[in-house]
Amino acid sequence: MKRILTKVGTCAALAAGAGGLIASPALAATTSSTVATSPATASGQTLANIKAKAATAISVRQNALQLAVSDVRANEYLTDADRATLLNTLQDDQSGLTTLGQTIQGDTTVAKAEADYKLIFTGYRVFALALPQVRFAASTDDLTGTVVPHLTDAQTKLQALLSGPDKSKDTPAVQAKMDDLANQISAITTDTNGLAATILSFTPAQWDANPYILTAPVSQLRTARSDAKQARADIAYVVQAIKS
Amino acid sequence: MKRHAVVLPFVLSGASMLAVGCGSSHSAAVHPLPPVSVSIPPATTTVISPTSVMSKEPAVTTTAPPANPAGPAAAINDSDLSAIQSDLNSVDGADNQSSSDFNAGTSAQAQNDNP
């Protein structure tokens, strides 16, 4: 995946210039007793220690990615196209991490293993970026794929009723709600237009340069979700007015 | 009801009608005419009673159909409102999913992602 290649290329350079790994006391103790032949770096890391930590870090991320895959597959509110995009993003990361894990387990020097180990984080940013990207994009797609179409459908039906058989119920208060409903749908449509694609476009390198890169689009998503709730409330008000 | 007043119980009998219509004027003792052989089909009796008539006809409904034109319109209204309610249910389901996805995203962000 291009996103991964970009990440790996950028992060490999970062890793090459980075210092040694910081080992946890528990892991360091285990390593010292099991790997006697592996030379330690200045940070006290051994090759086996790095490989063990890498395996754990990758496993945690693979599990989180797989959970997201399951959730996306089970999400009935996504369009097929959106679902495919999200799954591709997740599965590319799964594939990349699998390959990276195999690379690390095959590394023969501490320096190379350290560099590859850092790629687990800097090359993918699974928790900081990849999973939030997919989750926020899914949240956006839930709105565009299901919420907005059904809000619009309800709006059309209500307008038909208020123009025809329920014209007597079209009071100024009801019309104000209908006007607000139109405004909310328009706002949601504007806020979510291209939002999922924007969210998914960010690379780990961009996140490293600006860890707040998702802040603006997430704020936009939050606004759209709030607008959807208001639109829903408008519809409920008008329905109640027609029924009364 | 007028129709029921007309249909009263009575009996039709082929044999009885023949006797009534021919008995006195065609007596062999008064007019010496050769005997006439008349073949009379078996008598059939049909009994018509108000009960049988009513049972074969649909009951007469005296209740007038709804004169309020709002009747059919109300049915359409209900159908549309049901469809709108269905829309709202879909909105609610998708909104809940959107909320779940959003929260999962923020939860992921909260985790440490550094070596």
Interface residues (C-beta under 8 A of the other chain):
Chain A: L21 I22 A64 A68 D71 N75 E76 Y77 Y117 K118 I120 F121 R125 V126 F127 A128 L129 L131 P132 Q133 V134 R135 F136 A138 S139 T140 D142 L143 G145 T146 V147 H150 L151 D153 A154 K157 L158 A160 L161 P165 D166 L214 V218 L221 R222 R225 A228 K229 R232 I235 A236 V239 I242 K243
Chain B: A73 A74 I76 N77 D80 L81 A83 I84 Q85 D87 L88 S90 V91 D92 G93 A94 D95 Q97 S98 S99 D101 F102 A104 G105 T106 A108 Q109 Q111 N112 D113 N114 P115
